[in-house]
Amino acid sequence: MKLFLLTAAGYILGYFAHALYLHKTVYGDGIYYYAWLAFQPSKFSVGPALFWAPMYLITHNEIAVGATCVLATIFALILLWNLLQKRFNKTVSLMTILSIAGASNLLFYGSLDAVNSHALTFFATTVFLTLLFNRRNWFPIGIALGVVGLMRPQDLLYGLLLIPYVRKNNIVPIASGILIGFFPQLVAWQLTTGKFWESPYFLHEGFNFLQPHILGVLFNVRSGLFLWTPIALIGVIGLTYKKYYWFLLVFLAELYIVASWSTWWQGASYSGRMFVSSLPILAYGIASIFTFLSKYRFTQAYFLLAIVVPLSIINATSIIYFLYTLR
């Protein structure tokens, strides 16, 4: 618990230190998400602005708005920690959470560049998984999936996880929940394109689904996911090893969409930023590998010294390099 509290404190301190250094928190793509708060439509999704709206109305302060994303990230890590403990032991679950928090691109987008959509997709997908695995009521599960799409429409691919559970008696509550959760985005599309079913993204961006840049997305020098965030590769290996095929399908579907995008390198991205939303499912793969290692007397100290701390140091060093050279 102390290690997690230190991690949470590091996220909060990192956010304010970065904000003080830049003298701002809204920049890059965050400008266009933030613009919705001033009723300035853009091609970007409206979900983040709706999440920020209460704090914005109270404070009209961008630093306070960004802080809500950091807190949402920390809360999502707690939810994910609880989910993992239902399938894995406490040590493996904690080491997995520390790996996600320290050795993945969540450290950048959940702490430093928080006024964006990525931390909120991590939050939304984790909430969706929490509700799905409890499966007490299909209507809120549908709403949660709609909200996932509200943050980033591409992440509606998480709906693939519902396929094994769909029955005649739950199709209506699931579908109606998704519609309600996603409805604000339909309104936003109506405002920007004049058609509630047409995303302005397709008016400004192109997709080539016949020639996806799979290897480029994963290994390109500038932002390749596996090259910059090797813990993600461990996650994919773990999903394959434990035959979490539905999780793997979601990741591969996300990979195909990103690789088919005209800006497949994802712009000024630290690592593969479009895959921050995939970290909750990759966590299961990471935990599976850690469980395998624990059979060979890997203790908490071994996990920290051999995997978590070294990869976190590499990640932090890479972030510093990114901030000073590539951005």
N, C-alpha and C positions, 0 to 999 in steps of 0.2 A: 504493500500500500504506500509506503514511503517513496518508493521508486516512482510510482504513478503520480503522486503529489508533486514530486520534483519535476517530472515531465510536464505536468499541467502548469506549474509555475514558470517553467522555461518557455512554454508557448505564450503565456501572457506577457512575460518580460520581453520575449522576442518581438511580439507585436508592437509594443510601445517603443522599444528601441529603434525598430525599423521606421516607425511613424515619425519619431523625433529626428532621425537621420535625414529622411526625405522631406520633412515638414509637410507631409500629406499622407493620406491613405488611399485616395481615389486616383487611379491612373490606369493607363493601358485599357484593356477591355472593361475594367471596373467602371470607367467613366460612363459607358453605355448602359450598363446594368443600373448604375446609380441615377442615370438621367430619367428613368421611369418615375423616380420619386418626385421629380419636377414636372411630371406629365409630358415628358419629351420622348415620344415613341422611337424605338430603334429596332434593328433586326434581332437583338438579343432577347432572351427570355425574360418574362416579367416576374417570375417567381422570387428571385433574390430581393427585388425591390419590395415585394409584398411582405417578405420576412423582415426586412429592415424597417418597414413603415412605422410600427409602433415607437421604436427608439428614435427614428428620425422626427416624428411628430412631437416627441417630448423634448428632444435636445437640439435638433437641427445641426448636429455635430457629426462630422464624418468619422472621427476617431471613435466616438461612442457607438456608431453604427457598426464599424468594423469589429469592435470588441464583442458584439453579439455573435459574430461568426466564429471567433476564437472560442467563446464559451460553448457554442453549438458543437464545435469540433471536439472539445473536451467531453461534453455530455455524450456524444456519439461514441467516443472511445470507451466510456463507461458501459454504454449499452452493448457494444461489441464484446467487451470483456465478459459481461454476463452471459451473452450468447455462447461464447466459446467454452465457458465453464460447464455448459450443459453437455458438451461432447468431449472435452479434453480436461486434463487435470489442471490444478491451479497454477503450477509452475509454468507449464506450457502455455496456458492462456495469458498469463502476465507477460512472459517473454515475447509472445506474439504481438500483444498490444504495444509493448515498448519498441518492437521492431517496426511496426506500422508508424508509430509516432515519431521515431527517431531516424529510421533508415529509409523512409519512403519520401516521395514528393509531398506528402501531407504536411511535413514540417514546413515547407515553403508556403503552400497554399492555405494551410490551416492556422498559420501563425503570422508570417510576414506579409504576404499578399492576400490578406483576408477579405478585402472588399472586392469580391469576385463571386463566381458561381460555384467554384470547385469545392470549397469547404462545405457549402450547403448541400451539394450533391452527396458528399460523404455522409453528412448528417441524415439527409432524406432517405438514402438507400439503407442505412443502418436501421432507421425507424421501420422501414418497410419490412426488412428481414425479421426484426423483432416481432412485429405483428403477425407475419406469415408463419413463423415457427411456433407461435402460440396458438394460432388458428382458432380463436374464440368467436370471431365475428367477421364474416367476409366483406361486409360493407366498409368498415374502416380500413381493411386491407386494400380494398379498391381505391379508397380515398388516398391512402398513403402512396400507392403506385402513381396516381394522378399527380400528386404533389412532387414525386420524383421527376416526372416529366415536366412539371411546371418549372423546376430548377434548370433542367437541361433536357429538351425533348428526346434526344438520342437515348437517354437512360430509361425510357419506356421499355427498352429491351429487357429490363428486369422482369417484365411481364412474362417472359419465357419460363420463369420459375413457377408460374401459376399453372402451367399446362398439366402437370401430373395431378393437380387437385381439382380441376374444373369438373363440375358435375351439373346435371340439369337444374338442381335445386339451388345452386350458388352462382349461376351465370348472371342473373339479373342483379343481385346485390353487388357483385364484383364490377360489372360493367357500369352500373349507375354510380358507384363510388368513384371509379376512374373518371367518369365524365364530370362529376362535381369537383374533384380535385384538380382536374386539368382545365376546367371551364374558364378561369381567368386568362389563360393563354389563348384560348379561342377568341375571346373578346379582344385581346391585344393584337392578334393577327387580323381581326376585322378592322381595327383602327389603322393598321399599317399597310395592309394590302387590299382592303375592301372585301376580303373573302375570309371567313372564319376558318376555312380548311386549308388555307395556303400560307405557309411560312415565308416571311420575307428573306429568310436565309437562302432559299432556293432561287431568289431573284438576284442575289449578290454573290453567291458561292456556287461552285460547280462540283459535281460528283462523277467519277468515272468508275462504275462498279465492275467493269470488265478488266481494268488494269490497276488493282489495288497495290499500294506500296507497302506490303506487309513487312519485309525486311527493313525497309527504310524507317518505318514507325518504331520498330523494336530496337534497331541497332545504329541508326544514323548518329554521327559524331555530335551533332548539335543538340539533339533532344531525344535520342533513342531510349525508349522505356527501359529495356533490359540493360543497356549500357550504362545509363545514369542511375538506375534504381534496380540493382541486382536482386534485392529482396522480392521484387515482383516476379522475377524468373523463378525464384525458389517457390513462390506461391503457385505458379502455374505447374511446376513439376509436382508439387504436393497434391494439387487437384487431380492431376493425371494419375499419380501413384495410388491415391485413395478412391479413385473412380467417382469423383464428384462431377459427373458428366454434365449435369444441368448448370452448375456454376461455371464449368469450363465453356459450355455453349454460350452463356451470357458474355463471358470475356471475349470469346472468339467473334461473336457478333459485333461487339463494340469495336474490336480490332478491325474488322472488315469495313465498318462504317467510316472510322477515322482514316484508314488506309486508302479509301476510295475518295476522300475529300480532296479538293483542289489544293488546299493548304494542309497537306497531310503531316507536315513537320510541326504544325500547330502554332505557327507564329513565334512570338518571343516567349517560348515555353521553357520552363524548367522541367526537365525530364518530360514524360508524356502526360501533360496535365489533363488530357481528356480521360485518363484512366484513374484519376483520384476516386471517382465513383465506383470503380471496380475493387478498391482496396478491401471493403468488407468481405467480399467473396474470396479474394486472394488470401485473406487472413486464415481461412479454413485450410488452404493449401500449406501455408507457412506452419500452422499448428500441426498439421499432419507430418511434415518433415521433422519438426521439433519432437513430436511424439516418438517417431522412429529413432531419433538420436538419444532420447531419454532411456531407451532400452539398453543403450551402451553406457549407462551411468553418467549421462550428461546431467549435472546438477545445475542449479540456478547460476552459480558462479561460473561454470563452464560456458553456459549459454551467453552470459554477459561478456566474458572475456574473449570468447572465440567468435561470436557472431554479432550480437546486438551492439556492443560498444564499437568494435572496428567498423561495421557498416554504417553506424550513426556518425562516426567521425568522418568517414569518407563522404557521406551525404552532406554534412555540415560544410566540409571543405569545398565540395562541389557547388554548393549554394553560394558560398563566398566568391568562388571563381566565376560563377554565372553572373552574379551581381556586378562584378567589377570588369568583366571582359565581354561577355556575350550579349548582355541585355541591350 
